[in-house]
Structure formats: structure tokens, C-alpha cells
Amino acid sequence: MSPCSIFTAILFLLAGCNQPDPVLKWSAAEIDPNLVNNPVYRKLDTLPEVMSMGDVFENKGPLQRSSEVAYLTQNWDEPKDSPRIHANNCRAYIKRTDTLRISIGIGWGFGADGFTLFYHNSRFAVKPYHFTDTHMDGQPEPVYFITRQNLVLDKAQYKLDDSLYGHIEFEAKEINELHEWVKHRATGYFRARVIEYPR
């Protein structure tokens, strides 16, 4: 198993355990076949990918940017053109079922921040994640409350090796491990190639 696969598996394992309530808020996704023609993707073609620690690719040559999503936690007044809030990438995975997992975030080796989109039968749910290697046993897990969410995809169904294009908007409130309220907001376009979920 490659270092990328190991890191990704750990990332999704921890992201999946980050919310103790197994009930996700599911909503209908919008389908827009013309999404791929949005000029934002031509802009992404000119930008290098934002790499997570542990990313290993077989692609030759530089990778193109997969996400221009602005993801904010707490400080919603940060300028929209701030490089920090756009420092994320997009990966899309499918396992044995037809449930698609789209991860938008960044891993830095000792932790990760972002959110996962679960997509099944034209419906979706959002689940933020945050973890570090300093997590203590017995420490309460964050609880997330999704207050608004909207997802647009270019197709209703995907299979391995398909290209995927999308746009996400969501807002959420979190009660973190210190019992503090933290606000989350994300908006923007993303793309990925659907690959198999790491074994």
C-alpha cells in the first residue's frame, strides 16, 4: 500500500469517527450537466495542485488544482481571496457500494481539516472533520449541526475513473472538545477523478 493510500485511509477513518451521531442530514443534490463548462475550471487548469502531506501520484508533469472552495472556520470576515481559506484539495472515492465520498480539505502530516460529502441516490450529506495527533483518550468528540447545505454535481451517477465536477455551499455549527461553539462555512467549485476507496 502506498503512503498516499495509508494516509487517506487514516484520514477517512478518523473523519468517519469525528461525529458520534450517525444520523447525517441528507438533502437532494442538483444535477447540472453544463457545470463542466464553468470558466472557473479553466482557471484551475492554470494553477498547481494543493498537496496534502503523504500525497503520492503516478501522474507525469504538474497536477492541476482540484478545488477553489473557500472553507472558513470561525472567522467569516476573512477576505474571500485569502490563500489560506482556499488551501485545500478534492479527492473522490467509491468503495464496494455506490456511495461516493468526496473529501475537500488538507492534511499536513500531523492532522487534517476539511469536510466530506457523502453522495448516494442523488442525495448528499456533509460531515466536517478535524483531527490532530494530540487527541487525548476520553476527550469528547466534536458535534456538528448543519444549518444550510446545497450541492450541484455534473452527473447523477459516477463510476470508477469518471471525472466529477461540483459546487458546494454549506454552513454548520460545531460544539468542539472544549465545549466552545465554532462556525463553519464553505462555498466554491471542485473537481476530481473517482478512484477506489483505499483498501
N, C-alpha and C positions, 0 to 999 in steps of 0.2 A: 504494500500500500504506500502511495507517495506521501510526502509530508503534507501536501495540499489536502489529500483525502483525509488524513488523520486530523488535521486542524479543522476541516469542515465538519467532520463527524462530531468532534468535541463541541464545536460551535452550535450545531443544531441540537445536540443532546442537552446542552445547558440552556439554550433558548427555549426548548420544549418544556424544561422543568421550571422556567422562571415564573410561571403563573400557576398558583396552586389550584385555582378554579378551572376545571377542564372545559367549562362551557364558554365557547367563543361567541362573539356577536357576529352572526352571519348576515350578509346583505347581498342583493343581486348586483352582479357586475354588468357594466355596459360593454357592448361589443361594437367596435368601430374599425372596419377593415381598412379605412383610409388613414388610420393613425400613423402607419409606417411612413406616410408622405409628409409628416410634420417637419418643418425646417429645422427643428431642434436636433434631429438625428444627423443632419448634415454637419451641424456644428460639433456634435460629439465625435464625428469622424476625424475632426482636426485636433482632438485633444487626446493626450495619453491616458491610459487607464490608471485609476487609483488602486494601488495594490495593497492587499492585506498581508500581514506577516504570515509566511508559510505558503503563499500562493506559488504554485509551480505550474507552468504552462508549456505545452509542446508546440504552441504556435510559433511560427518563424516571423521575425520582424516585430515592431512595436504593436502593442494592443491598443485598440481604440476605447475611448471612455464608454462605460456601460450605463452610467447614471448621471443625471443632473439634478437629482432630487435634493431639495433643501430640507434637512432634518434638524429641528430645533428642540432642545430640552430646556425648559425654564425661561431662558432669555429670548422671548419672542420679538424683542425690539432690535435684535442684531440685524445689520444690513443684509438684504437678500443676495447681494453679490459677495458676501464674505466667503473666502475659500474654505474656511473651517466647516461651515454648515453643508457644503457640497462635497466634503471629503468622505465619499462612500462609493461602493461598487454594487453591482447587481449580479446575483447568481440564481439560476432557476434549476430546480431538481425535481425529478419524479422517481418514485420508488416502484414497488410492485403494484400498488393501487394506482388509480388515475388521479389521485390528489397531488396537485402541484404545489411546491414550496418555492416561493420567491423571496430570497433574502436580500435586503438592502441595508448595508451597514459597512463597518470597518473593523478589522481585527488587528491588534498591534502586538500580538505575541503574549502579552500578559492579561489580555481581556478583549472585550469586544462591545460595541454599541451598535444598535440598529433596530430593525423590525423585520418580521417575517409575515408574508402574505400567504395564506392557505387558500387554494382555489380548487373547487370541486363542483361539478354540475352547474356551471355558470354562476356560482355563488362564492363569496370570499369572506375571510375574516382576517383581522390584523392583530398581531401579537408583538409588542416591543420586547427587546431583550437588552440586558446589560449584565456583564459579569467581569470580575477580576479574579486574580489568583489569591487575593487576600480575603476571600469569603470565609467566614467562620462557621463551624458546625453549630447548629442550633439558631443561627441568625435568621430572623423571619424573611421570607421571600417577598419581593415587591408584588403589589396587587395593582392591576391596571383596569381602568374604566374607559372604554372607547366612547367618546361623545359624538363623534362625526366621522364618517368614512365613505369614500367614493373611489371606485376602481374602474378604469377603462382599459380593455385589452383589445388587441387587433384580431383575435380569433376566439371562438367559443371552446375549442378543444386543442390540446397540444400533445405531441408525442416526442420521443427521444430525437434529438438533433434538430428539432424545429427552432426557428427564430421566434422570439417573443418580444413584443413591443407593448408598452403600457404607460399609464399615467395614474398616479395615486394622490389622494388628498385624505388626510385623517388628522383628528385631534384626539388626545387622550389625557387622562389624569392618572397619576400614579401615587400610591402610598408606598414610600420606599422603606428600607430596612430600619431607618431611623424614625419612622412614623411621620415623615415630612411629606407634604404634597408637592409633586413635581409635574409640570405641564409638558406635554409632548405635542409637536406639530410637524407634519411632513407634507410637502407638495412638490410635484415635478414628474418628469418623464424618465423612463428607464428602458433597458433592453437587455436581452441575454439569449444564449443558446441553451436549450433544455438538455440537461445531462442527467445521467443516472445518479440517484442518491448514493453517497459513498457506502460501501458495504462495511 
